[in-house]
Amino acid sequence: MNKSELVDVAAKESDLSKAAAGKVVDAIVAAVVKAVAKGDTVTLVGFGTFKSSKRAARAGKNPRTGEALKIAATTVPKFSAGAGFKAAVSGKKAKK
């Protein structure tokens, strides 16, 4: 499913126009990105948690030449699926 398909489903399920549903999807994505970029955690109960995670500096190698190189430390986004989402994907019922 891509963004336009998600907008179509959101519009149909919520009785909104596609334009309004698109604005809602854009606003939600922007809010999650802004919060995680600030270092906050966004938790959607039953769906999952978005947060930032620090990745330490490490040594790597150039796959073409085999030459050793340093990979700098960075902050990356991380998503952890919630129990309800995991259960839905696996086909099992979520534990209460």
C-alpha positions in Angstrom: 0.0 0.0 0.0 1.3 3.4 -0.9 0.3 6.9 0.4 -2.4 7.4 -2.2 -4.0 4.1 -1.4 -3.8 4.9 2.3 -5.6 8.3 1.6 -8.3 6.4 -0.4 -8.9 4.0 2.5 -8.9 6.9 5.1 -11.4 8.9 3.0 -13.7 5.9 2.6 -13.6 4.8 6.2 -14.1 8.3 7.7 -16.6 9.8 5.1 -14.1 12.6 4.2 -13.1 13.8 0.7 -9.8 12.5 -0.6 -8.3 16.0 -0.3 -9.3 16.2 3.4 -8.1 12.7 4.1 -4.8 13.6 2.3 -4.3 16.6 4.6 -5.0 14.4 7.6 -2.4 11.8 6.6 0.1 14.5 5.8 -0.5 16.2 9.2 -0.1 12.9 11.1 3.1 12.0 9.3 4.5 15.5 9.8 3.7 15.4 13.5 5.4 12.1 14.0 8.5 13.2 12.1 8.7 16.4 14.0 8.3 14.8 17.4 10.9 12.0 16.7 13.4 14.5 15.2 13.0 16.5 18.5 13.9 13.3 20.4 10.3 12.6 21.7 8.6 9.2 21.5 5.3 8.8 19.7 3.2 5.9 20.9 0.1 4.7 19.1 -1.4 2.1 21.5 -2.0 -1.2 19.7 -0.1 0.0 16.6 3.5 0.8 17.7 6.1 3.3 18.9 8.2 5.7 16.9 11.4 6.9 18.5 14.9 8.0 17.8 17.9 5.8 18.5 21.6 6.7 18.7 23.9 4.5 16.6 27.5 4.5 17.9 30.5 5.1 15.7 32.0 2.0 14.2 34.6 0.6 11.9 33.5 -0.7 8.5 35.0 -1.6 5.2 34.6 -0.5 1.6 33.0 -3.6 -0.1 34.7 -2.8 -3.4 38.3 -2.4 -2.2 38.2 -3.9 1.3 39.7 -0.8 2.7 38.9 0.0 6.4 36.9 3.2 7.1 35.3 4.9 10.0 31.5 5.2 10.1 30.4 8.2 12.2 27.9 8.1 15.0 24.4 9.1 14.0 20.8 9.2 15.2 18.3 7.1 13.3 14.5 6.6 13.5 13.2 3.4 15.0 9.8 1.8 15.0 8.6 -1.0 17.3 5.4 -2.7 16.5 2.7 -2.9 19.2 1.1 -6.1 20.4 -2.1 -5.6 18.5 -0.2 -5.0 15.2 2.0 -8.0 15.8 -1.0 -10.2 16.5 -2.8 -9.0 13.4 0.2 -9.7 11.1 0.8 -13.2 12.6 -2.9 -14.1 12.6 -3.0 -14.7 16.3 -5.2 -13.0 18.9 -3.5 -10.3 21.0 -3.1 -11.2 24.7 -4.9 -8.9 27.1 
